[in-house]
Amino acid sequence: MEITEMLDELKSKARRDENLRAELLETRKDAQPLSAFCQKCRELGYEIYEMDLITAGEEFYATMRRSTNGGGENSPMLEGEDDFYELFFAGLE
């Protein structure tokens, strides 16, 4: 399962389960929130690691830029589209 699929599934579960949602939101208060979030994901059975999450967002964004207007520097800057971690929480709040 790809990271985007795991995050979508986890977000869907968290929307239905208020306790899970609260646990995931609580990870944002940790001194290392990304690490805490990934640790919680692994506890829940989703093999998500920090660098995999960061890389997936960057790869997605790079693919999107290449497909827009020839992919050069004239491609539009899409704010936050490469940050799957922030997008996940935006969908929970």
PyMOL commands that place a pseudoatom at each C-alpha (Angstrom):
pseudoatom trace, name=CA, resn=MET, resi=1, chain=A, elem=C, hetatm=0, pos=[0.000, 0.000, 0.000]
pseudoatom trace, name=CA, resn=GLU, resi=2, chain=A, elem=C, hetatm=0, pos=[1.328, 3.441, -0.933]
pseudoatom trace, name=CA, resn=ILE, resi=3, chain=A, elem=C, hetatm=0, pos=[1.738, 6.206, 1.653]
pseudoatom trace, name=CA, resn=THR, resi=4, chain=A, elem=C, hetatm=0, pos=[-1.117, 8.234, 0.174]
pseudoatom trace, name=CA, resn=GLU, resi=5, chain=A, elem=C, hetatm=0, pos=[-3.439, 5.233, 0.483]
pseudoatom trace, name=CA, resn=MET, resi=6, chain=A, elem=C, hetatm=0, pos=[-2.343, 4.600, 4.071]
pseudoatom trace, name=CA, resn=LEU, resi=7, chain=A, elem=C, hetatm=0, pos=[-2.882, 8.245, 5.006]
pseudoatom trace, name=CA, resn=ASP, resi=8, chain=A, elem=C, hetatm=0, pos=[-6.305, 8.302, 3.343]
pseudoatom trace, name=CA, resn=GLU, resi=9, chain=A, elem=C, hetatm=0, pos=[-7.352, 5.130, 5.160]
pseudoatom trace, name=CA, resn=LEU, resi=10, chain=A, elem=C, hetatm=0, pos=[-6.042, 6.418, 8.485]
pseudoatom trace, name=CA, resn=LYS, resi=11, chain=A, elem=C, hetatm=0, pos=[-7.771, 9.781, 8.001]
pseudoatom trace, name=CA, resn=SER, resi=12, chain=A, elem=C, hetatm=0, pos=[-11.029, 8.017, 7.197]
pseudoatom trace, name=CA, resn=LYS, resi=13, chain=A, elem=C, hetatm=0, pos=[-10.762, 5.933, 10.376]
pseudoatom trace, name=CA, resn=ALA, resi=14, chain=A, elem=C, hetatm=0, pos=[-9.890, 8.993, 12.462]
pseudoatom trace, name=CA, resn=ARG, resi=15, chain=A, elem=C, hetatm=0, pos=[-12.949, 10.861, 11.182]
pseudoatom trace, name=CA, resn=ARG, resi=16, chain=A, elem=C, hetatm=0, pos=[-15.166, 8.018, 12.438]
pseudoatom trace, name=CA, resn=ASP, resi=17, chain=A, elem=C, hetatm=0, pos=[-13.297, 7.437, 15.729]
pseudoatom trace, name=CA, resn=GLU, resi=18, chain=A, elem=C, hetatm=0, pos=[-12.960, 10.524, 17.920]
pseudoatom trace, name=CA, resn=ASN, resi=19, chain=A, elem=C, hetatm=0, pos=[-10.410, 8.827, 20.224]
pseudoatom trace, name=CA, resn=LEU, resi=20, chain=A, elem=C, hetatm=0, pos=[-8.135, 7.989, 17.307]
pseudoatom trace, name=CA, resn=ARG, resi=21, chain=A, elem=C, hetatm=0, pos=[-8.525, 11.504, 15.953]
pseudoatom trace, name=CA, resn=ALA, resi=22, chain=A, elem=C, hetatm=0, pos=[-7.535, 12.945, 19.339]
pseudoatom trace, name=CA, resn=GLU, resi=23, chain=A, elem=C, hetatm=0, pos=[-4.502, 10.627, 19.577]
pseudoatom trace, name=CA, resn=LEU, resi=24, chain=A, elem=C, hetatm=0, pos=[-3.281, 11.692, 16.152]
pseudoatom trace, name=CA, resn=LEU, resi=25, chain=A, elem=C, hetatm=0, pos=[-3.818, 15.390, 16.871]
pseudoatom trace, name=CA, resn=GLU, resi=26, chain=A, elem=C, hetatm=0, pos=[-1.963, 14.970, 20.177]
pseudoatom trace, name=CA, resn=THR, resi=27, chain=A, elem=C, hetatm=0, pos=[1.197, 13.956, 18.289]
pseudoatom trace, name=CA, resn=ARG, resi=28, chain=A, elem=C, hetatm=0, pos=[1.444, 17.535, 17.020]
pseudoatom trace, name=CA, resn=LYS, resi=29, chain=A, elem=C, hetatm=0, pos=[2.254, 18.700, 20.565]
pseudoatom trace, name=CA, resn=ASP, resi=30, chain=A, elem=C, hetatm=0, pos=[5.351, 16.493, 20.787]
pseudoatom trace, name=CA, resn=ALA, resi=31, chain=A, elem=C, hetatm=0, pos=[8.836, 18.041, 20.572]
pseudoatom trace, name=CA, resn=GLN, resi=32, chain=A, elem=C, hetatm=0, pos=[9.292, 15.998, 17.364]
pseudoatom trace, name=CA, resn=PRO, resi=33, chain=A, elem=C, hetatm=0, pos=[5.743, 15.972, 15.932]
pseudoatom trace, name=CA, resn=LEU, resi=34, chain=A, elem=C, hetatm=0, pos=[6.560, 14.237, 12.643]
pseudoatom trace, name=CA, resn=SER, resi=35, chain=A, elem=C, hetatm=0, pos=[8.373, 11.422, 14.452]
pseudoatom trace, name=CA, resn=ALA, resi=36, chain=A, elem=C, hetatm=0, pos=[5.558, 11.095, 16.996]
pseudoatom trace, name=CA, resn=PHE, resi=37, chain=A, elem=C, hetatm=0, pos=[2.983, 10.934, 14.206]
pseudoatom trace, name=CA, resn=CYS, resi=38, chain=A, elem=C, hetatm=0, pos=[4.910, 8.266, 12.303]
pseudoatom trace, name=CA, resn=GLN, resi=39, chain=A, elem=C, hetatm=0, pos=[5.400, 6.244, 15.505]
pseudoatom trace, name=CA, resn=LYS, resi=40, chain=A, elem=C, hetatm=0, pos=[1.642, 6.369, 16.141]
pseudoatom trace, name=CA, resn=CYS, resi=41, chain=A, elem=C, hetatm=0, pos=[1.000, 5.269, 12.549]
pseudoatom trace, name=CA, resn=ARG, resi=42, chain=A, elem=C, hetatm=0, pos=[3.283, 2.259, 13.021]
pseudoatom trace, name=CA, resn=GLU, resi=43, chain=A, elem=C, hetatm=0, pos=[1.542, 1.401, 16.305]
pseudoatom trace, name=CA, resn=LEU, resi=44, chain=A, elem=C, hetatm=0, pos=[-1.694, 1.350, 14.326]
pseudoatom trace, name=CA, resn=GLY, resi=45, chain=A, elem=C, hetatm=0, pos=[-0.226, -0.965, 11.684]
pseudoatom trace, name=CA, resn=TYR, resi=46, chain=A, elem=C, hetatm=0, pos=[0.691, 1.587, 9.029]
pseudoatom trace, name=CA, resn=GLU, resi=47, chain=A, elem=C, hetatm=0, pos=[4.391, 1.379, 8.103]
pseudoatom trace, name=CA, resn=ILE, resi=48, chain=A, elem=C, hetatm=0, pos=[4.978, 5.105, 7.695]
pseudoatom trace, name=CA, resn=TYR, resi=49, chain=A, elem=C, hetatm=0, pos=[8.417, 6.545, 8.372]
pseudoatom trace, name=CA, resn=GLU, resi=50, chain=A, elem=C, hetatm=0, pos=[9.502, 10.162, 8.404]
pseudoatom trace, name=CA, resn=MET, resi=51, chain=A, elem=C, hetatm=0, pos=[11.675, 10.139, 5.294]
pseudoatom trace, name=CA, resn=ASP, resi=52, chain=A, elem=C, hetatm=0, pos=[9.157, 8.071, 3.342]
pseudoatom trace, name=CA, resn=LEU, resi=53, chain=A, elem=C, hetatm=0, pos=[6.459, 10.624, 4.147]
pseudoatom trace, name=CA, resn=ILE, resi=54, chain=A, elem=C, hetatm=0, pos=[8.658, 13.573, 3.158]
pseudoatom trace, name=CA, resn=THR, resi=55, chain=A, elem=C, hetatm=0, pos=[9.920, 11.896, -0.009]
pseudoatom trace, name=CA, resn=ALA, resi=56, chain=A, elem=C, hetatm=0, pos=[6.413, 10.884, -1.113]
pseudoatom trace, name=CA, resn=GLY, resi=57, chain=A, elem=C, hetatm=0, pos=[5.267, 14.503, -0.945]
pseudoatom trace, name=CA, resn=GLU, resi=58, chain=A, elem=C, hetatm=0, pos=[8.288, 15.773, -2.832]
pseudoatom trace, name=CA, resn=GLU, resi=59, chain=A, elem=C, hetatm=0, pos=[7.946, 13.104, -5.536]
pseudoatom trace, name=CA, resn=PHE, resi=60, chain=A, elem=C, hetatm=0, pos=[4.246, 13.874, -5.946]
pseudoatom trace, name=CA, resn=TYR, resi=61, chain=A, elem=C, hetatm=0, pos=[4.973, 17.584, -6.266]
pseudoatom trace, name=CA, resn=ALA, resi=62, chain=A, elem=C, hetatm=0, pos=[7.828, 17.004, -8.748]
pseudoatom trace, name=CA, resn=THR, resi=63, chain=A, elem=C, hetatm=0, pos=[5.540, 14.869, -10.914]
pseudoatom trace, name=CA, resn=MET, resi=64, chain=A, elem=C, hetatm=0, pos=[2.863, 17.556, -10.807]
pseudoatom trace, name=CA, resn=ARG, resi=65, chain=A, elem=C, hetatm=0, pos=[5.356, 20.265, -11.818]
pseudoatom trace, name=CA, resn=ARG, resi=66, chain=A, elem=C, hetatm=0, pos=[6.647, 18.196, -14.735]
pseudoatom trace, name=CA, resn=SER, resi=67, chain=A, elem=C, hetatm=0, pos=[3.115, 17.772, -16.036]
pseudoatom trace, name=CA, resn=THR, resi=68, chain=A, elem=C, hetatm=0, pos=[2.325, 21.504, -15.909]
pseudoatom trace, name=CA, resn=ASN, resi=69, chain=A, elem=C, hetatm=0, pos=[3.359, 23.808, -18.758]
pseudoatom trace, name=CA, resn=GLY, resi=70, chain=A, elem=C, hetatm=0, pos=[6.292, 21.620, -19.743]
pseudoatom trace, name=CA, resn=GLY, resi=71, chain=A, elem=C, hetatm=0, pos=[7.558, 21.372, -16.188]
pseudoatom trace, name=CA, resn=GLY, resi=72, chain=A, elem=C, hetatm=0, pos=[10.106, 24.157, -16.244]
pseudoatom trace, name=CA, resn=GLU, resi=73, chain=A, elem=C, hetatm=0, pos=[10.608, 26.987, -13.823]
pseudoatom trace, name=CA, resn=ASN, resi=74, chain=A, elem=C, hetatm=0, pos=[7.504, 28.646, -15.267]
pseudoatom trace, name=CA, resn=SER, resi=75, chain=A, elem=C, hetatm=0, pos=[5.318, 26.007, -13.644]
pseudoatom trace, name=CA, resn=PRO, resi=76, chain=A, elem=C, hetatm=0, pos=[3.049, 27.487, -10.972]
pseudoatom trace, name=CA, resn=MET, resi=77, chain=A, elem=C, hetatm=0, pos=[4.131, 27.176, -7.361]
pseudoatom trace, name=CA, resn=LEU, resi=78, chain=A, elem=C, hetatm=0, pos=[1.500, 25.224, -5.483]
pseudoatom trace, name=CA, resn=GLU, resi=79, chain=A, elem=C, hetatm=0, pos=[1.662, 26.132, -1.833]
pseudoatom trace, name=CA, resn=GLY, resi=80, chain=A, elem=C, hetatm=0, pos=[1.765, 23.141, 0.494]
pseudoatom trace, name=CA, resn=GLU, resi=81, chain=A, elem=C, hetatm=0, pos=[1.008, 20.528, -2.146]
pseudoatom trace, name=CA, resn=ASP, resi=82, chain=A, elem=C, hetatm=0, pos=[4.209, 18.662, -1.283]
pseudoatom trace, name=CA, resn=ASP, resi=83, chain=A, elem=C, hetatm=0, pos=[3.531, 18.306, 2.445]
pseudoatom trace, name=CA, resn=PHE, resi=84, chain=A, elem=C, hetatm=0, pos=[1.434, 15.180, 2.983]
pseudoatom trace, name=CA, resn=TYR, resi=85, chain=A, elem=C, hetatm=0, pos=[1.847, 15.510, 6.754]
pseudoatom trace, name=CA, resn=GLU, resi=86, chain=A, elem=C, hetatm=0, pos=[0.218, 18.968, 6.855]
pseudoatom trace, name=CA, resn=LEU, resi=87, chain=A, elem=C, hetatm=0, pos=[-2.416, 17.959, 4.305]
pseudoatom trace, name=CA, resn=PHE, resi=88, chain=A, elem=C, hetatm=0, pos=[-3.335, 14.986, 6.497]
pseudoatom trace, name=CA, resn=PHE, resi=89, chain=A, elem=C, hetatm=0, pos=[-3.968, 17.198, 9.512]
pseudoatom trace, name=CA, resn=ALA, resi=90, chain=A, elem=C, hetatm=0, pos=[-5.770, 19.822, 7.464]
pseudoatom trace, name=CA, resn=GLY, resi=91, chain=A, elem=C, hetatm=0, pos=[-8.258, 17.092, 6.599]
pseudoatom trace, name=CA, resn=LEU, resi=92, chain=A, elem=C, hetatm=0, pos=[-8.723, 16.187, 10.276]
pseudoatom trace, name=CA, resn=GLU, resi=93, chain=A, elem=C, hetatm=0, pos=[-9.224, 19.629, 11.759]
for i in range(1, 93): cmd.bond("trace and resi %d" % i, "trace and resi %d" % (i + 1))
show_as sticks, trace
zoom trace
